[in-house]
């Protein structure tokens, strides 16, 4: 299929931004680990006596105290304490060369740590040939009442996810109504799987994000379908697709498996 210069240029710009984000200091390539935590205090550092032991860094990075009510205090080995509050949107912070964040999965909390100085090179990710016919405008419908669905994930802990809209798209002469999960109002996320997962793409899911959202339409460009974080690190927790987002066909567009 013929690809116009404008289409190619737009894709190349998107692709460059995608790789820059993937390899950024807060990307998915420099995660050191994910540790489940409960209310109480844990010590963090490279020293043998720490509750959370890092492979690199100072003997003791600091002490993290998780309180009830989704607040926490981090006391660094050097410097002032950091107050954390999930409700206020502050559950991530920096200490020394490390980026730390407390993540939530249902009632569970985990500490995830990145090494901001470790900047691995971008992996070589092959893609299918560009297909402008797979940049689609879907009908975007707001549900009369938001609903909540339960999605499983890669670590087998189902989570309840709110859904406010549906996106109806036609592919190969068939109509599919997809559910957006996670993402934002301006950039809804679709977790999907198609038959390329049998051989060419990540086996469990891919992500694609809606663009150009209006009151009644959203653009879904499968050329911009990407591998999930779980394709790059075992320390991510990736949702599996809802049954509505399972395609009984091959969608040969976007990133291939690593």
C-alpha positions in Angstrom: 0.0 0.0 0.0 1.2 3.5 -0.9 2.3 5.6 2.1 2.3 9.3 1.7 5.2 11.4 2.7 3.1 13.2 5.3 1.9 9.9 6.8 5.5 8.6 7.0 6.8 11.8 8.5 4.0 11.8 11.2 4.8 8.2 12.0 8.5 8.8 12.2 8.0 11.7 14.7 5.7 9.6 16.8 8.2 6.7 16.7 11.0 8.9 17.8 8.9 10.2 20.8 8.0 6.6 21.7 11.6 5.5 21.9 12.6 8.6 23.8 10.0 8.0 26.4 10.9 4.3 26.6 14.5 5.1 27.3 14.0 8.1 29.5 15.1 8.0 33.1 11.5 7.3 34.2 11.0 4.8 31.3 10.7 1.0 31.5 14.3 -0.1 30.8 16.0 0.9 34.1 13.7 -0.6 36.7 15.7 -2.3 39.5 12.7 -4.1 41.0 9.2 -4.0 42.6 8.7 -4.9 46.2 5.4 -5.4 48.0 5.1 -3.3 51.1 2.7 -3.0 54.0 2.2 -0.4 56.7 5.3 -0.1 58.7 9.0 0.8 58.1 11.5 -0.7 55.6 15.1 0.2 55.0 16.4 0.5 51.5 20.0 0.4 50.2 22.8 -1.8 48.9 23.9 -2.9 52.3 23.2 -6.5 53.4 21.1 -5.5 56.4 18.5 -3.6 54.4 14.9 -4.9 54.0 15.0 -3.9 50.4 18.4 -4.5 49.0 19.6 -2.8 45.8 22.3 -4.1 43.6 23.9 -0.7 43.4 24.0 2.6 45.2 24.8 3.6 48.8 24.8 1.2 51.7 21.7 2.8 53.0 19.5 5.0 50.8 16.9 5.7 53.5 13.9 4.5 55.5 10.4 4.3 54.1 7.4 4.3 56.4 4.0 3.5 54.9 1.1 4.8 57.0 -2.5 3.8 56.9 -4.5 6.1 54.6 -2.1 6.1 51.7 0.4 8.4 53.1 4.1 7.7 53.7 7.4 9.3 54.9 10.8 8.7 53.4 13.8 9.6 55.5 16.9 9.7 53.4 20.3 8.7 54.8 21.2 12.3 54.1 18.8 15.3 53.8 15.3 16.1 54.8 12.4 13.7 55.1 9.9 13.6 52.2 6.2 13.5 52.9 4.1 11.4 50.5 0.4 11.4 49.9 -1.3 9.4 47.2 -4.5 11.4 47.3 -2.5 14.6 46.6 -0.8 12.9 43.6 2.6 12.7 45.3 3.6 9.0 45.7 6.8 9.3 43.7 10.1 10.9 44.6 13.9 11.0 44.0 16.6 10.0 46.3 20.3 10.1 45.3 20.4 8.6 41.8 17.1 6.7 42.2 13.5 7.3 41.3 11.1 5.7 43.7 7.3 5.4 43.5 4.6 3.6 45.5 2.2 1.9 43.2 -1.3 0.7 44.0 -3.1 -2.5 42.8 -6.5 -2.8 44.6 -5.5 -2.7 48.3 -2.0 -3.8 47.7 1.0 -1.4 47.6 4.4 -1.9 46.0 7.6 0.1 45.9 9.2 0.4 42.5 12.7 1.8 42.1 14.5 3.0 39.0 18.2 3.8 38.5 18.1 7.2 36.8 21.7 7.0 35.8 21.2 3.6 34.0 20.1 4.5 30.5 20.1 1.4 28.4 20.1 1.8 24.7 16.8 1.5 22.9 16.0 -2.1 22.0 15.6 -3.0 18.3 11.9 -3.3 17.8 10.7 -4.4 14.4 7.4 -3.1 13.1 5.0 -4.2 10.4 5.0 -2.1 7.2 3.0 1.0 7.6 -0.7 0.6 6.5 -2.6 3.9 6.3 -5.9 1.9 6.1 -5.3 0.8 9.7 -5.5 4.4 11.0 -9.2 4.3 11.8 -11.8 6.8 13.0 -14.0 5.0 15.6 -17.4 6.0 16.9 -16.9 7.3 20.4 -19.9 6.8 22.7 -20.3 7.9 26.3 -22.1 5.3 28.4 -25.3 6.5 30.1 -23.7 5.4 33.4 -20.1 4.5 33.9 -19.5 0.8 34.5 -16.8 -1.2 36.3 -15.2 -4.3 34.9 -12.8 -6.8 36.4 -9.6 -7.3 34.4 -6.9 -9.9 35.1 -3.3 -9.0 34.7 0.1 -10.6 34.3 0.6 -11.4 38.0 -2.9 -12.9 38.4 -4.4 -10.3 40.7 -7.7 -9.1 39.1 -8.4 -5.4 39.4 -11.6 -3.4 39.0 -11.4 -0.8 36.2 -13.9 2.0 35.4 -15.1 2.3 31.9 -16.9 5.5 30.7 -17.0 5.1 26.9 -17.0 2.6 24.0 -15.2 2.9 20.6 -16.8 1.1 17.6 -14.5 0.5 14.7 -14.7 -1.4 11.5 -11.8 -3.7 10.5 -11.9 -6.1 7.6 -15.6 -5.6 7.0 -16.4 -6.4 10.7 -17.6 -4.1 13.4 -16.0 -4.2 16.9 -16.9 -2.3 20.0 -13.8 -1.8 22.1 -13.5 -0.8 25.7 -10.9 1.8 26.8 -9.3 1.0 30.1 -6.8 3.3 31.9 -5.3 6.2 29.9 -6.9 9.6 30.0 -9.9 11.4 28.5 -7.6 12.9 25.9 -5.6 9.7 25.3 -7.7 6.7 26.1 -5.8 3.4 26.2 -7.0 0.2 24.5 -5.5 -3.1 25.6 -6.1 -5.6 22.8 -4.9 -8.9 21.3 -5.3 -10.2 17.8 -4.1 -13.4 16.0 -0.6 -12.0 15.3 0.0 -12.7 19.0 0.4 -16.4 18.0 3.6 -15.7 16.2 4.6 -12.0 15.5 3.5 -9.8 18.4 3.7 -10.0 22.2 1.7 -13.0 23.2 -0.6 -11.5 25.8 -1.5 -8.0 24.7 -0.6 -4.8 22.9 -1.5 -1.2 23.7 -2.8 1.4 21.4 -3.9 4.9 22.5 -6.7 7.0 21.1 -6.0 10.2 19.3 -7.9 13.3 18.2 -10.8 12.6 20.6 -14.0 14.5 20.0 -17.4 14.2 21.6 -18.4 11.4 19.2 -15.2 10.1 17.5 -11.7 8.9 18.3 -8.8 8.0 16.0 -7.2 4.6 16.6 -4.0 4.1 14.6 -3.0 0.4 14.8 0.3 1.4 13.2 1.1 2.9 16.6 0.3 -0.3 18.6 3.1 -0.9 21.0 4.6 -3.6 23.2 3.4 -3.3 26.8 5.9 -2.6 29.6 5.9 -6.3 30.5 7.7 -7.0 27.3 10.7 -5.1 28.6 10.7 -5.8 32.3 9.4 -8.4 34.8 8.8 -5.6 37.3 5.8 -4.1 35.5 2.2 -5.2 36.0 0.3 -5.2 32.7 -3.5 -5.7 32.4 -4.9 -8.4 30.1 -7.4 -7.3 27.5 -11.1 -7.4 28.1 -13.0 -9.9 26.0 -14.4 -7.0 23.9 -10.9 -6.2 22.7 -10.0 -9.7 21.4 -9.8 -9.7 17.6 -10.5 -13.0 15.8 -8.2 -11.9 13.0 -4.7 -10.6 12.3 -4.0 -6.9 12.7 -0.6 -6.6 10.9 0.4 -3.2 12.1 2.5 -1.7 14.9 5.3 -3.2 16.9 6.4 -6.8 16.7 7.5 -8.8 19.7 11.1 -8.5 20.9 
